[in-house]
Amino acid sequence: MGSTGQLTPFGKPMLKHWLFDPAYKNLNHGSFGAHPAPVKEVQRAFMDLADQQPDPYIRRYHAEHLDKAREAVAKVLNAPRDECVFVKNATTGVATVLYNLAFQPDEALVYFEPVYGAVEKGVVSLQEHSSFQPRKVSFQYPIAEDELERRFREVVRKTREEGLKVRAAVFDSIVSNPGVRFPFERLTAICREEGILSIIDAAHGIGHIHLDLEKLQPDFLTSNCHKWLYTPRGCAVLYVPKRNQHFLRTTLPTSWGFIPAPDSPETIASVLQDPNAPATKSAFEQLFEFVATSDDSAYICLPAALKFRAEVCGGEDAIISYCQKVANEGADAVAATLGTDVLQEPDLKPGQESRMRQCALTTVRLPIAVASAGEGAAESFDYTPLVVLSEDEARSAFSWIQSKLIDEYRTFLPVFRHGAWLWTRLSGQVYLETSDFEAVGGSLKDLCERVAKKEFKA
């Protein structure tokens, strides 16, 4: 693989393996991921093979490498290889499942707010083109798990009272914005109890938290490998247990592995498969083996990413533990600098650990409040804000803060509104230290003070 072959301490020493500009501090690993140089070398080698002998590589050897990568990712998830395939990203994974479920007019899908924006847009798009019936569980953080469960069950109950069958529910493993861990294990069990198909959008799952699919037993799960598992973009795993594989008959886009219905017209046989060769893989596996012509090198260098994680980082337990630790220590440091707090459950008892913060994404309140339309600055807030902005001002302000972080501070953090406040999300990673977050805390404090002076309007 071109690995160093020895462990490297976490923090600044780890940066030597990554491709970042030395002047740039990558504090937003969660959005687009990043991969180390040794993995990039392996990817380049596969791309070179494809360029040197396109037909032999694509028709014969690519599937062999793909099977090895599927075997590797299945072990991380504690799932059988023949229940794991690759797609480009988690959004594609969710969209593929929803499309294949072919909802009928009397069937509904339940999903949660906040939801990843692209997933919700996919839900709305599907609704525009079919008899799809979505229902949303509305809430804002912070919220107790018991209350979240109550709201979910209430939406299910009301939907059934409409005469609809609640066929499936989509929910996160870790919410994107705000960045918090979602009680996906609890919701998966509730779905099983209620006879609802569980679709887990674990975009921030594999490589970020431990996922044991034999124990969890979701109906569908998709997870980006390029976010936290150190593969190049875009690479995601789609897990479908055998009991549900009959639902999936097409990829997006439909390609050579399409499984027609019994009464569908006959189509041209695949040009990539020898019709005389014995079948060694299921129709589900073949469905995702070749999805149009694309560069799938990000998929097949997944074993190289796992090798780096084992040999250089010390393995999954060490990586996950460190990333969670540095993210939470960093969040506490930023909140202390700003005089605010870190998003967590509202009902924690003294000494009780936050479940929402058991991940490497943390969310810190900025001292900037937002007054809803028709309400003035006299609105009561949890904290005394540095400044209260209108909704229009808030949109301009968080865009301005993000631009200044890039242009003046050579870093980036997502800044967004949630409820009556602006927040920022931090990503822990093996190449970061608490001091990196302490530094950005000072930058955020400066930017918030400049927002209070309305510099964003200049």
Helices and strands as residue ranges (DSSP letters): G 12-17, H 29-32, H 37-52, H 54-56, I 57-61, H 62-77, G 81-83, E 84-87, H 90-101, E 107-112, H 117-129, E 133-137, H 145-161, E 165-172, E 174-175, E 180-181, H 184-194, E 197-201, H 213-216, E 220-224, H 225-228, E 236-239, G 242-247, H 283-287, H 297-300, H 302-311, H 316-338, E 361-371, E 387-390, H 391-407, E 415-418, E 421-427, H 434-452, G 455-457
